[in-house]
Amino acid sequence: MRKLLLALFAAGAVSAAAPAQAQIQLGETGLTATVTGTFASDYLFRGLSQTRSRMAYQAGAEIEHSSGLYVGTFISNVRFLGTDARQEVDVYGGFRFTAFDTKFDVGVIGYLYPGYTAPAGGIARLDFWEGYIMAKREIGPVTLSAAFHASPDFFGTSGQAFHLQGGVDYATGIWDVTVAGRVGHQWIERNAVFAAPDYAWWSIGLSRPFVIPNVGTVTATVAYYQSSISTGRCFPTATGGQDVCGARAYGSLSMAF
């Protein structure tokens, strides 16, 4: 459920830093297109694996107007135990603006799982929507960021949910390396339905862009993630909890097209 292009603004919900991006001016329309692709060791959304610790293959596209209005989409493979969901398609839109030397982003995002078939007695629906507000401010080599998401009915019909996240990025000035840290907390109304408690998560990582002549820019990221959910309380089955909430290393290569 991690949103790649939203992370470009929010300074990274999954990867330690924003992935490489290509911006294409669409004539005199005032529109700019952004396209990205990522290969990652995992798909981490708010500290939890969405692929059961498998590789993730992701792509995103966004169109933004000079007024600050934008729409976009994000696609990734997913894998949840006990479901046939194999793809996630996100659609989002919003408005970006600057005030008091701070960049703001307000919008709505839908997390959709096409092809999911609800099993008898299983989860009726995985799809959900969130509204969000994000902000970031640059102070020299340091970028501070914050994000708040709210859903009227979260993943798997688990009720109202809220997520608060803060982050710090530091451009070291050494080999273009950026150090990034994130901390967040997820609140969920129906924990029994979600099959996990409210939880905190955090990450720290390094990223570096590499310019490939006649090709584009590739951004390499390595990071470490951890959540407060113990194995026994991590979406437990009859044989125990799942290994999707525990501490893990993360690596990715993101490329502009």
C-alpha positions as CSV (number, residue, x, y, z in Angstrom):
1,M,0.0,0.0,0.0
2,R,2.9,2.3,-0.3
3,K,2.5,5.3,-2.6
4,L,5.6,5.9,-4.7
5,L,4.8,9.3,-6.2
6,L,3.2,10.6,-3.0
7,A,6.5,9.8,-1.4
8,L,8.2,12.2,-3.9
9,F,6.4,15.0,-1.9
10,A,6.3,13.5,1.5
11,A,9.9,12.5,1.4
12,G,9.5,8.8,1.3
13,A,7.0,6.5,2.9
14,V,8.7,3.3,1.8
15,S,12.1,4.1,0.5
16,A,14.6,6.1,2.5
17,A,14.5,8.9,-0.1
18,A,12.5,9.9,-3.1
19,P,13.2,7.8,-6.2
20,A,14.6,9.2,-9.4
21,Q,12.0,11.0,-11.5
22,A,11.7,12.3,-15.0
23,Q,9.6,15.4,-15.7
24,I,8.3,16.0,-19.2
25,Q,6.8,19.3,-20.2
26,L,3.6,18.8,-22.2
27,G,3.9,21.7,-24.7
28,E,2.3,25.0,-23.6
29,T,-0.4,23.4,-21.6
30,G,1.2,24.1,-18.2
31,L,1.2,20.3,-17.6
32,T,4.2,18.3,-16.5
33,A,4.3,14.5,-16.6
34,T,6.4,12.4,-14.2
35,V,7.1,8.7,-14.7
36,T,9.0,6.4,-12.4
37,G,9.9,2.7,-12.1
38,T,11.3,0.8,-9.1
39,F,12.7,-2.7,-8.4
40,A,12.8,-3.3,-4.6
41,S,13.6,-6.1,-2.2
42,D,10.2,-5.7,-0.6
43,Y,7.0,-3.5,-0.7
44,L,6.8,-1.8,2.7
45,F,3.8,0.3,3.6
46,R,4.1,2.0,7.0
47,G,6.6,-0.6,8.1
48,L,4.7,-3.7,7.0
49,S,5.5,-6.0,4.1
50,Q,2.8,-6.1,1.3
51,T,4.6,-8.9,-0.6
52,R,5.3,-11.3,2.3
53,S,9.0,-10.3,2.0
54,R,9.2,-10.9,-1.7
55,M,10.5,-8.6,-4.5
56,A,8.4,-5.7,-5.6
57,Y,8.1,-4.3,-9.1
58,Q,6.5,-0.9,-9.2
59,A,5.6,1.9,-11.6
60,G,4.0,5.3,-11.2
61,A,2.9,8.2,-13.3
62,E,1.6,11.7,-12.5
63,I,0.5,14.8,-14.3
64,E,0.7,18.1,-12.5
65,H,-0.6,21.5,-13.7
66,S,1.3,24.7,-13.0
67,S,-1.6,25.8,-10.7
68,G,-0.6,22.9,-8.3
69,L,-3.4,20.5,-9.2
70,Y,-2.3,17.0,-10.0
71,V,-3.5,13.4,-10.6
72,G,-1.5,10.2,-10.6
73,T,-1.4,6.4,-10.3
74,F,0.8,3.8,-8.8
75,I,1.0,0.0,-9.6
76,S,2.7,-2.7,-7.6
77,N,2.6,-6.5,-7.1
78,V,1.3,-7.6,-3.7
79,R,0.8,-10.8,-1.8
80,F,-1.4,-11.3,1.2
81,L,-1.8,-14.6,3.0
82,G,-5.2,-16.2,2.3
83,T,-6.2,-13.9,-0.6
84,D,-5.8,-14.0,-4.3
85,A,-4.9,-10.3,-4.5
86,R,-1.8,-10.0,-6.7
87,Q,-1.9,-6.4,-7.9
88,E,-2.4,-3.0,-6.2
89,V,-3.5,0.0,-8.3
90,D,-3.6,3.4,-6.6
91,V,-5.3,6.5,-8.0
92,Y,-4.9,9.9,-6.4
93,G,-5.3,13.6,-6.9
94,G,-4.8,16.8,-5.0
95,F,-3.4,20.3,-4.8
96,R,0.1,21.5,-3.9
97,F,1.0,24.9,-2.8
98,T,3.6,26.9,-0.8
99,A,2.9,29.1,2.2
100,F,5.2,30.4,4.9
101,D,8.2,28.8,3.2
102,T,6.6,25.4,3.6
103,K,5.3,23.2,0.8
104,F,1.9,21.7,1.4
105,D,0.0,18.9,-0.4
106,V,-3.7,18.1,0.2
107,G,-5.5,15.3,-1.6
108,V,-7.3,11.9,-1.8
109,I,-5.9,8.5,-2.7
110,G,-7.6,5.2,-3.4
111,Y,-5.9,1.8,-2.9
112,L,-7.5,-0.7,-5.2
113,Y,-6.9,-4.4,-5.6
114,P,-8.3,-5.5,-9.0
115,G,-9.0,-9.2,-9.4
116,Y,-9.5,-9.8,-5.7
117,T,-12.2,-12.4,-5.1
118,A,-13.7,-12.5,-1.6
119,P,-13.6,-16.1,-0.3
120,A,-16.6,-17.5,1.6
121,G,-16.4,-16.2,5.1
122,G,-13.3,-14.1,4.3
123,I,-12.5,-10.5,3.8
124,A,-15.3,-8.9,1.8
125,R,-13.3,-6.0,0.4
126,L,-9.7,-4.9,0.5
127,D,-10.1,-1.5,-1.3
128,F,-10.0,1.7,0.7
129,W,-9.6,5.4,0.4
130,E,-7.7,8.0,2.4
131,G,-7.6,11.8,2.6
132,Y,-4.2,13.3,3.4
133,I,-2.3,16.5,4.1
134,M,1.4,16.6,3.9
135,A,4.0,19.3,4.5
136,K,7.8,19.7,4.1
137,R,10.2,22.5,4.7
138,E,13.9,22.8,3.7
139,I,16.3,24.3,6.1
140,G,19.7,24.3,4.5
141,P,20.8,20.7,3.9
142,V,17.9,19.4,6.1
143,T,14.4,18.7,5.0
144,L,11.6,18.2,7.6
145,S,8.4,16.5,6.6
146,A,5.1,15.5,8.1
147,A,2.0,13.7,6.8
148,F,-1.4,12.8,8.1
149,H,-3.8,10.3,6.5
150,A,-7.3,9.5,7.5
151,S,-9.6,6.7,6.1
152,P,-13.4,6.2,6.8
153,D,-13.0,2.5,6.3
154,F,-9.4,1.1,6.2
155,F,-8.0,-2.0,4.5
156,G,-10.2,-5.1,4.8
157,T,-13.2,-3.1,6.1
158,S,-11.3,-2.5,9.4
159,G,-13.1,0.8,10.2
160,Q,-11.8,4.3,10.6
161,A,-8.0,4.7,10.6
162,F,-5.5,7.5,11.0
163,H,-1.8,7.6,10.3
164,L,0.7,10.2,11.4
165,Q,4.3,10.3,10.0
166,G,7.3,12.6,10.5
167,G,10.6,12.6,8.7
168,V,14.0,14.1,8.4
169,D,16.3,14.1,5.4
170,Y,19.9,15.3,5.5
171,A,21.9,15.9,2.3
172,T,25.4,15.1,3.5
173,G,27.2,16.7,0.6
174,I,29.4,13.6,0.3
175,W,29.0,11.7,-3.0
176,D,25.4,13.1,-3.2
177,V,24.3,10.7,-0.3
178,T,21.2,11.6,1.6
179,V,20.4,10.2,5.0
180,A,16.7,9.8,5.8
181,G,14.8,8.8,8.9
182,R,11.0,8.2,9.3
183,V,8.7,7.5,12.2
184,G,5.0,6.8,12.1
185,H,2.0,5.6,14.0
186,Q,-1.1,3.8,12.7
187,W,-4.4,3.8,14.5
188,I,-7.2,1.4,13.4
189,E,-10.7,1.2,14.7
190,R,-11.4,-2.5,14.3
191,N,-8.1,-4.2,15.3
192,A,-9.7,-7.6,15.4
193,V,-10.8,-7.3,11.8
194,F,-7.4,-5.9,10.7
195,A,-5.8,-8.7,12.7
196,A,-3.1,-6.5,14.2
197,P,-2.9,-3.9,16.9
198,D,-2.3,-0.2,16.5
199,Y,1.4,0.2,16.0
200,A,4.4,2.4,15.6
201,W,7.1,2.0,13.0
202,W,10.4,3.7,12.0
203,S,13.1,3.5,9.4
204,I,16.5,4.9,8.6
205,G,18.3,4.7,5.3
206,L,20.8,6.1,2.7
207,S,20.2,7.0,-0.9
208,R,22.3,8.1,-3.8
209,P,21.5,9.1,-7.4
210,F,23.6,7.8,-10.3
211,V,23.5,9.5,-13.7
212,I,23.7,7.1,-16.6
213,P,24.6,8.9,-19.8
214,N,21.9,8.7,-22.5
215,V,19.7,6.7,-20.2
216,G,18.7,8.7,-17.1
217,T,19.1,8.8,-13.4
218,V,19.0,5.7,-11.1
219,T,18.6,6.2,-7.4
220,A,19.9,3.4,-5.1
221,T,18.4,3.1,-1.6
222,V,19.3,0.9,1.4
223,A,17.3,1.2,4.6
224,Y,16.3,-0.6,7.8
225,Y,12.7,-0.9,9.0
226,Q,11.1,-2.0,12.2
227,S,7.6,-1.9,13.7
228,S,6.2,-2.4,17.2
229,I,4.1,-5.4,16.3
230,S,5.4,-8.6,17.8
231,T,5.4,-11.8,15.6
232,G,2.6,-13.4,17.7
233,R,0.3,-10.4,17.0
234,C,1.2,-10.0,13.3
235,F,-1.9,-11.1,11.4
236,P,-1.9,-14.5,13.3
237,T,-3.1,-17.7,11.7
238,A,-3.7,-21.1,13.4
239,T,0.0,-21.7,13.3
240,G,1.1,-18.3,14.7
241,G,1.9,-14.8,13.5
242,Q,3.2,-13.9,10.1
243,D,6.7,-12.6,9.2
244,V,5.6,-9.4,7.6
245,C,5.8,-7.0,10.6
246,G,9.4,-7.7,11.9
247,A,12.6,-5.8,11.4
248,R,14.1,-6.0,8.0
249,A,16.6,-4.5,5.6
250,Y,15.4,-2.9,2.4
251,G,17.0,-2.1,-0.9
252,S,15.7,-0.6,-4.1
253,L,16.7,0.8,-7.5
254,S,14.5,3.5,-8.9
255,M,14.8,4.9,-12.4
256,A,13.3,7.7,-14.5
257,F,11.9,7.0,-17.9
